């Protein structure tokens, strides 16, 4: 009878250890999913429940028959739960789940005192204390790395938003300025020159439509921030610059583009190409705003050694650059200065000795 009772007790203990191990490993997989879905308190409750089951199993083993092993599956599950809690848990759930898990791992040593006789383990004092400490440190390290990656990703997103904001300002200023200037000119010429006025209003319609297309493109880029955007055909930078100069000439001021033979826009980096385009766009926009007396505009691209030199000049006369029709925001020049500085270039703007105004930039060609 006593032998049968002992056999039954050993059998029950074995089943309890196996069940505790399966529970710990299953809980580790479930806890990872809970953390990914943001269910902090459910993950905490799961950890506490698994630690409680482990402590009860340890009490049962200590009160009946000792094992040759502590239950490696259960030990691994508890350590993984502890590591996940330290990596993903918020402060309060982390403390509430880590403490019982830590205690459960330390108490497992009481199930198999014979482990200290094994060659690999007998020289390690406090193994079952060092193990949870190591997994806590591992979780903390992974938590720090996750934070660094999130910070880096946020910095990239912030830089992209700033870049899009500068592009948005450039597009809005360019198209709205063209619309307002032509509307003001049409108001003065409508009575004495109806043909010219009709042309101006047709230009206003075309410019407005182009501005809406550009705005839609920018909004689409902002909405498609998850990297799932479709690839749009890329227009060569020289073609875009030629289009800017050609559109400007339609506002009553003649503009022409002068590109040196050794300037190759196809060899430019995307950052350089965008910066040159924005520089030309900002220069033309500022002439529309502040140099209404200018009759000709000269856009020149040339090289100076290993640097690309971009100049936008007008022939406005007098001390004043014409009537200021807009409240100046300054954001265009600020964004342009940032672009040029990021590429290691220099930006200047001022009156020329022979008259007129020049916006110029010298940028290394990389």
LOTI-256211 format. One record per residue (C-alpha): z, x, y; residue in three letters. Coordinates in Angstrom, 2 decimals. Example, Ala and Ser with C-alpha at 12.3 -4.5 7.8 and 13.67 -1.06 7.14 Angstrom:
BEGIN
w | u | v | code
7.80 | 12.30 | -4.50 | ALA $
7.14 | 13.67 | -1.06 | SER $
***
This chain:
BEGIN
w | u | v | code
0.00 | 0.00 | 0.00 | UNK $
0.89 | 2.78 | 2.44 | UNK $
-2.33 | 4.58 | 1.57 | UNK $
-4.38 | 1.45 | 2.20 | UNK $
-2.65 | 0.97 | 5.56 | UNK $
-3.40 | 4.57 | 6.56 | UNK $
-7.04 | 4.19 | 5.57 | UNK $
-7.32 | 1.01 | 7.61 | UNK $
-5.66 | 2.69 | 10.59 | UNK $
-8.02 | 5.67 | 10.42 | UNK $
-11.00 | 3.33 | 10.10 | UNK $
-9.89 | 1.31 | 13.14 | UNK $
-9.36 | 4.47 | 15.14 | UNK $
-12.85 | 5.73 | 14.23 | UNK $
-14.42 | 2.44 | 15.27 | UNK $
-12.49 | 2.46 | 18.52 | UNK $
-13.65 | 6.00 | 19.34 | UNK $
-17.29 | 5.17 | 18.54 | UNK $
-17.13 | 1.97 | 20.59 | UNK $
-15.56 | 3.83 | 23.52 | UNK $
-18.29 | 6.50 | 23.39 | UNK $
-21.11 | 3.95 | 23.31 | UNK $
-19.46 | 2.06 | 26.17 | UNK $
-19.16 | 5.21 | 28.31 | UNK $
-22.80 | 6.28 | 27.79 | UNK $
-24.12 | 2.75 | 28.41 | UNK $
-21.97 | 2.43 | 31.51 | UNK $
-23.38 | 5.70 | 32.89 | UNK $
-26.94 | 4.34 | 32.67 | UNK $
-25.89 | 1.00 | 34.16 | UNK $
-23.95 | 2.65 | 36.99 | UNK $
-27.03 | 4.62 | 38.10 | UNK $
-28.99 | 1.39 | 38.48 | UNK $
-26.13 | -0.27 | 40.34 | UNK $
-25.98 | 2.58 | 42.85 | UNK $
-29.73 | 2.46 | 43.36 | UNK $
-29.48 | -1.23 | 44.22 | UNK $
-26.51 | -0.61 | 46.54 | UNK $
-23.93 | -2.42 | 44.38 | UNK $
-21.09 | -0.06 | 45.21 | UNK $
-18.18 | -2.25 | 44.19 | UNK $
-19.74 | -3.30 | 40.89 | UNK $
-20.30 | 0.37 | 40.07 | UNK $
-16.68 | 1.09 | 41.00 | UNK $
-15.41 | -1.77 | 38.80 | UNK $
-17.53 | -0.51 | 35.92 | UNK $
-16.10 | 3.00 | 36.23 | UNK $
-12.53 | 1.70 | 36.31 | UNK $
-13.18 | -0.47 | 33.26 | UNK $
-14.65 | 2.42 | 31.26 | UNK $
-11.76 | 4.71 | 32.26 | UNK $
-9.28 | 2.03 | 31.19 | UNK $
-10.98 | 1.64 | 27.78 | UNK $
-10.90 | 5.42 | 27.34 | UNK $
-7.20 | 5.63 | 28.20 | UNK $
-6.39 | 2.82 | 25.76 | UNK $
-8.41 | 4.54 | 23.05 | UNK $
-6.56 | 7.79 | 23.71 | UNK $
-3.22 | 5.99 | 23.40 | UNK $
-4.35 | 4.43 | 20.12 | UNK $
-5.43 | 7.78 | 18.67 | UNK $
-2.25 | 9.55 | 19.75 | UNK $
-0.19 | 6.79 | 18.15 | UNK $
-1.97 | 6.84 | 14.80 | UNK $
-4.00 | 9.83 | 13.63 | UNK $
-5.34 | 12.82 | 15.52 | UNK $
-9.05 | 13.69 | 15.44 | UNK $
-10.87 | 16.93 | 14.86 | UNK $
-12.98 | 16.21 | 17.98 | UNK $
-12.19 | 14.28 | 21.17 | UNK $
-15.28 | 12.06 | 20.97 | UNK $
-18.07 | 14.03 | 22.58 | UNK $
-20.21 | 10.99 | 23.47 | UNK $
-17.32 | 9.38 | 25.32 | UNK $
-16.46 | 12.64 | 27.08 | UNK $
-20.07 | 13.08 | 28.22 | UNK $
-20.24 | 9.48 | 29.45 | UNK $
-17.02 | 9.85 | 31.47 | UNK $
-18.22 | 13.10 | 33.05 | UNK $
-21.59 | 11.58 | 33.99 | UNK $
-19.83 | 8.56 | 35.51 | UNK $
-17.60 | 10.91 | 37.51 | UNK $
-20.60 | 12.92 | 38.74 | UNK $
-22.54 | 9.78 | 39.73 | UNK $
-19.53 | 8.37 | 41.59 | UNK $
-19.15 | 11.58 | 43.59 | UNK $
-22.88 | 11.67 | 44.34 | UNK $
-23.57 | 8.07 | 45.34 | UNK $
-20.25 | 6.36 | 46.01 | UNK $
-18.97 | 5.48 | 49.46 | UNK $
-15.52 | 6.72 | 50.40 | UNK $
-13.24 | 3.92 | 49.16 | UNK $
-15.18 | 3.02 | 45.97 | UNK $
-15.53 | 6.74 | 45.27 | UNK $
-11.78 | 7.33 | 45.35 | UNK $
-10.98 | 4.19 | 43.33 | UNK $
-13.45 | 5.14 | 40.58 | UNK $
-13.09 | 8.95 | 40.53 | UNK $
-9.30 | 9.04 | 40.08 | UNK $
-9.11 | 7.00 | 36.83 | UNK $
-12.20 | 8.76 | 35.45 | UNK $
-10.63 | 12.14 | 36.15 | UNK $
-7.37 | 11.11 | 34.46 | UNK $
-9.25 | 9.71 | 31.45 | UNK $
-11.08 | 13.02 | 30.92 | UNK $
-7.87 | 15.04 | 31.17 | UNK $
-6.06 | 12.72 | 28.72 | UNK $
-8.83 | 13.06 | 26.09 | UNK $
-7.47 | 16.51 | 25.24 | UNK $
-4.50 | 14.83 | 23.59 | UNK $
-6.74 | 13.36 | 20.91 | UNK $
-7.69 | 16.69 | 19.32 | UNK $
-5.18 | 19.49 | 19.77 | UNK $
-7.03 | 21.40 | 17.03 | UNK $
-9.83 | 22.10 | 19.52 | UNK $
-7.77 | 24.98 | 20.89 | UNK $
-8.29 | 26.78 | 17.59 | UNK $
-12.08 | 26.89 | 17.97 | UNK $
-13.44 | 30.39 | 18.82 | UNK $
-15.39 | 29.24 | 21.89 | UNK $
-12.57 | 27.19 | 23.38 | UNK $
-9.32 | 28.90 | 22.50 | UNK $
-9.65 | 31.39 | 25.37 | UNK $
-10.30 | 28.67 | 28.00 | UNK $
-7.06 | 27.36 | 29.45 | UNK $
-7.18 | 23.87 | 30.89 | UNK $
-10.71 | 23.11 | 29.64 | UNK $
-10.28 | 19.36 | 30.07 | UNK $
-9.16 | 19.91 | 33.64 | UNK $
-11.95 | 22.33 | 34.50 | UNK $
-14.65 | 20.00 | 33.13 | UNK $
-14.00 | 17.08 | 35.51 | UNK $
-13.53 | 19.49 | 38.42 | UNK $
-16.93 | 21.04 | 37.64 | UNK $
-18.62 | 17.62 | 37.51 | UNK $
-16.93 | 16.58 | 40.76 | UNK $
-18.32 | 19.70 | 42.41 | UNK $
-21.75 | 19.02 | 40.90 | UNK $
-21.71 | 15.48 | 42.28 | UNK $
-20.64 | 16.77 | 45.68 | UNK $
-23.44 | 19.35 | 45.67 | UNK $
-26.04 | 16.73 | 44.75 | UNK $
-24.62 | 14.44 | 47.44 | UNK $
-25.05 | 17.20 | 50.03 | UNK $
-28.63 | 17.86 | 48.90 | UNK $
-29.41 | 14.14 | 49.10 | UNK $
-28.07 | 14.12 | 52.65 | UNK $
-30.21 | 17.11 | 53.58 | UNK $
-33.31 | 15.47 | 52.15 | UNK $
-32.57 | 12.23 | 54.00 | UNK $
-32.05 | 14.16 | 57.23 | UNK $
-35.30 | 16.07 | 56.76 | UNK $
-37.20 | 12.86 | 56.00 | UNK $
-35.68 | 11.15 | 59.04 | UNK $
-36.64 | 14.09 | 61.24 | UNK $
-40.21 | 13.84 | 59.95 | UNK $
-40.29 | 10.08 | 60.59 | UNK $
-38.85 | 10.61 | 64.09 | UNK $
-41.48 | 13.24 | 64.86 | UNK $
-44.22 | 10.91 | 63.61 | UNK $
-42.89 | 8.04 | 65.74 | UNK $
-42.80 | 10.28 | 68.82 | UNK $
-46.32 | 11.43 | 68.09 | UNK $
-47.50 | 7.84 | 67.72 | UNK $
-45.65 | 6.89 | 70.91 | UNK $
-47.50 | 9.62 | 72.82 | UNK $
-50.80 | 8.46 | 71.33 | UNK $
-49.99 | 4.87 | 72.24 | UNK $
-49.22 | 5.84 | 75.84 | UNK $
-52.46 | 7.80 | 76.08 | UNK $
-54.54 | 4.93 | 74.73 | UNK $
-52.89 | 2.29 | 76.91 | UNK $
-53.08 | 4.39 | 80.06 | UNK $
-56.71 | 5.31 | 79.42 | UNK $
-58.08 | 1.82 | 78.78 | UNK $
-55.85 | -0.15 | 81.16 | UNK $
-56.57 | 2.29 | 83.98 | UNK $
-60.30 | 1.85 | 83.42 | UNK $
-59.95 | -1.94 | 83.46 | UNK $
-57.84 | -2.01 | 86.64 | UNK $
-60.03 | 0.45 | 88.56 | UNK $
-63.20 | -1.43 | 87.72 | UNK $
-61.60 | -4.78 | 88.58 | UNK $
-60.55 | -3.43 | 91.97 | UNK $
-64.03 | -2.05 | 92.59 | UNK $
-65.59 | -5.35 | 91.51 | UNK $
-63.41 | -7.26 | 93.95 | UNK $
-64.80 | -5.25 | 96.87 | UNK $
-68.45 | -5.31 | 95.76 | UNK $
-68.74 | -8.89 | 94.47 | UNK $
-69.97 | -10.37 | 97.76 | UNK $
-72.24 | -7.60 | 99.06 | UNK $
-73.64 | -6.36 | 95.73 | UNK $
-73.48 | -9.04 | 93.00 | UNK $
-75.61 | -7.01 | 90.56 | UNK $
-73.22 | -4.05 | 90.61 | UNK $
-70.25 | -6.40 | 90.37 | UNK $
-71.66 | -8.03 | 87.25 | UNK $
-72.11 | -4.60 | 85.68 | UNK $
-68.51 | -3.73 | 86.52 | UNK $
-67.20 | -6.92 | 84.95 | UNK $
-69.31 | -6.29 | 81.85 | UNK $
-67.76 | -2.82 | 81.67 | UNK $
-64.32 | -4.39 | 82.01 | UNK $
-65.01 | -6.64 | 79.04 | UNK $
-66.27 | -3.74 | 76.93 | UNK $
-63.36 | -1.49 | 77.90 | UNK $
-60.87 | -4.24 | 77.13 | UNK $
-62.36 | -4.79 | 73.69 | UNK $
-62.26 | -1.08 | 72.95 | UNK $
-58.64 | -0.98 | 74.08 | UNK $
-57.76 | -3.85 | 71.76 | UNK $
-59.40 | -2.03 | 68.84 | UNK $
-57.45 | 1.14 | 69.65 | UNK $
-54.20 | -0.81 | 69.96 | UNK $
-54.81 | -2.56 | 66.63 | UNK $
-55.38 | 0.80 | 64.99 | UNK $
-52.11 | 2.16 | 66.38 | UNK $
-50.14 | -0.93 | 65.32 | UNK $
-51.63 | -0.66 | 61.84 | UNK $
-50.46 | 2.95 | 61.64 | UNK $
-46.94 | 1.91 | 62.67 | UNK $
-46.83 | -0.85 | 60.07 | UNK $
-48.17 | 1.34 | 57.28 | UNK $
-45.29 | 3.82 | 57.54 | UNK $
-44.68 | 4.02 | 53.78 | UNK $
-47.64 | 6.28 | 53.13 | UNK $
-49.78 | 3.50 | 51.61 | UNK $
-52.33 | 3.49 | 54.41 | UNK $
-55.99 | 3.52 | 53.55 | UNK $
-58.12 | 6.46 | 54.55 | UNK $
-60.25 | 5.72 | 57.59 | UNK $
-63.45 | 7.62 | 58.35 | UNK $
-62.73 | 10.56 | 60.65 | UNK $
-64.95 | 10.96 | 63.71 | UNK $
-65.59 | 14.60 | 64.70 | UNK $
-63.51 | 15.64 | 67.68 | UNK $
-66.55 | 16.66 | 69.74 | UNK $
-68.04 | 13.21 | 69.23 | UNK $
-64.83 | 11.60 | 70.45 | UNK $
-64.67 | 13.86 | 73.50 | UNK $
-68.32 | 13.13 | 74.34 | UNK $
-67.54 | 9.41 | 74.08 | UNK $
-64.62 | 9.76 | 76.50 | UNK $
-66.77 | 11.55 | 79.07 | UNK $
-69.62 | 9.09 | 78.64 | UNK $
-67.32 | 6.08 | 79.09 | UNK $
-65.82 | 7.64 | 82.20 | UNK $
-69.25 | 8.00 | 83.81 | UNK $
-69.67 | 4.25 | 83.57 | UNK $
-66.91 | 3.63 | 86.14 | UNK $
-68.97 | 4.87 | 89.11 | UNK $
-67.93 | 8.54 | 88.94 | UNK $
-70.34 | 10.94 | 87.31 | UNK $
-68.87 | 13.14 | 84.58 | UNK $
-70.44 | 15.72 | 82.32 | UNK $
-69.29 | 17.84 | 79.41 | UNK $
-69.97 | 21.57 | 79.22 | UNK $
-69.26 | 23.18 | 75.83 | UNK $
-69.71 | 26.92 | 75.37 | UNK $
-71.86 | 28.08 | 72.47 | UNK $
-68.98 | 29.82 | 70.70 | UNK $
-66.77 | 26.69 | 70.67 | UNK $
-66.71 | 25.15 | 67.19 | UNK $
-64.70 | 21.95 | 67.03 | UNK $
-65.19 | 21.69 | 63.26 | UNK $
-63.08 | 24.83 | 62.78 | UNK $
-60.10 | 23.48 | 64.74 | UNK $
-56.92 | 22.40 | 63.05 | UNK $
-56.11 | 18.66 | 63.23 | UNK $
-53.29 | 19.38 | 65.71 | UNK $
-55.56 | 21.40 | 67.98 | UNK $
-58.33 | 18.79 | 67.81 | UNK $
-55.96 | 15.99 | 68.74 | UNK $
-54.42 | 18.00 | 71.58 | UNK $
-57.82 | 18.84 | 73.10 | UNK $
-58.89 | 15.21 | 72.90 | UNK $
-55.64 | 14.03 | 74.51 | UNK $
-55.94 | 16.66 | 77.24 | UNK $
-59.42 | 15.47 | 78.17 | UNK $
-58.28 | 11.85 | 77.99 | UNK $
-55.24 | 12.46 | 80.18 | UNK $
-57.29 | 14.45 | 82.70 | UNK $
-59.87 | 11.66 | 83.03 | UNK $
-57.14 | 9.01 | 83.24 | UNK $
-55.36 | 10.86 | 86.06 | UNK $
-58.64 | 11.18 | 87.98 | UNK $
-59.12 | 7.42 | 87.73 | UNK $
-55.59 | 6.87 | 88.99 | UNK $
-55.30 | 9.44 | 91.75 | UNK $
-58.75 | 10.80 | 92.67 | UNK $
-60.75 | 7.78 | 93.69 | UNK $
-62.63 | 9.90 | 96.26 | UNK $
-64.01 | 12.18 | 93.56 | UNK $
-67.70 | 11.71 | 92.83 | UNK $
-68.17 | 14.21 | 90.02 | UNK $
-65.99 | 15.30 | 87.14 | UNK $
-66.55 | 18.41 | 85.05 | UNK $
-65.05 | 18.81 | 81.57 | UNK $
-65.45 | 22.34 | 80.26 | UNK $
-64.58 | 23.86 | 76.88 | UNK $
-64.83 | 27.62 | 76.49 | UNK $
-63.15 | 30.51 | 74.70 | UNK $
-61.20 | 33.44 | 76.09 | UNK $
-60.73 | 35.90 | 73.27 | UNK $
-58.70 | 34.12 | 70.56 | UNK $
-57.81 | 31.21 | 72.85 | UNK $
-59.53 | 27.95 | 73.65 | UNK $
-59.65 | 27.05 | 77.36 | UNK $
-60.02 | 23.40 | 78.33 | UNK $
-60.64 | 22.40 | 81.96 | UNK $
-60.95 | 18.98 | 83.56 | UNK $
-62.01 | 19.26 | 87.21 | UNK $
-62.86 | 16.82 | 89.98 | UNK $
-64.24 | 17.28 | 93.50 | UNK $
-61.83 | 15.01 | 95.37 | UNK $
-61.52 | 16.16 | 98.99 | UNK $
-58.67 | 16.06 | 101.47 | UNK $
-54.97 | 16.64 | 101.04 | UNK $
-54.48 | 13.30 | 99.32 | UNK $
-55.97 | 12.60 | 95.92 | UNK $
-56.87 | 9.10 | 96.88 | UNK $
-54.83 | 5.95 | 96.84 | UNK $
-52.18 | 5.74 | 94.12 | UNK $
-52.93 | 2.44 | 92.43 | UNK $
-50.24 | 2.68 | 89.71 | UNK $
-46.58 | 3.44 | 89.45 | UNK $
-46.59 | 6.91 | 87.86 | UNK $
-44.69 | 7.11 | 84.59 | UNK $
-45.15 | 10.84 | 83.94 | UNK $
-45.02 | 10.28 | 80.19 | UNK $
-48.65 | 11.32 | 79.71 | UNK $
-48.15 | 14.77 | 81.20 | UNK $
-44.80 | 15.17 | 79.44 | UNK $
-46.38 | 14.38 | 76.07 | UNK $
-49.34 | 16.62 | 76.86 | UNK $
-47.06 | 19.52 | 77.79 | UNK $
-45.18 | 19.07 | 74.51 | UNK $
-48.42 | 19.08 | 72.52 | UNK $
-49.71 | 22.24 | 74.16 | UNK $
-46.34 | 24.01 | 73.88 | UNK $
-46.10 | 23.19 | 70.16 | UNK $
-49.38 | 25.04 | 69.66 | UNK $
-48.21 | 28.07 | 71.66 | UNK $
-50.45 | 27.24 | 74.62 | UNK $
-50.05 | 26.96 | 78.37 | UNK $
-50.77 | 23.96 | 80.58 | UNK $
-51.42 | 23.99 | 84.33 | UNK $
-52.39 | 21.42 | 86.92 | UNK $
-53.12 | 21.94 | 90.59 | UNK $
-55.54 | 22.07 | 93.49 | UNK $
-58.44 | 24.51 | 93.33 | UNK $
-59.18 | 26.87 | 96.28 | UNK $
-62.68 | 25.47 | 96.70 | UNK $
-61.33 | 21.91 | 96.72 | UNK $
-60.70 | 19.35 | 94.06 | UNK $
-58.13 | 19.27 | 91.27 | UNK $
-58.01 | 20.99 | 87.89 | UNK $
-56.08 | 20.26 | 84.73 | UNK $
-56.35 | 23.28 | 82.42 | UNK $
-54.90 | 24.44 | 79.15 | UNK $
-55.18 | 27.69 | 77.22 | UNK $
-54.39 | 27.27 | 73.52 | UNK $
-54.52 | 29.78 | 70.67 | UNK $
-57.19 | 28.94 | 68.10 | UNK $
-55.51 | 29.19 | 64.70 | UNK $
***
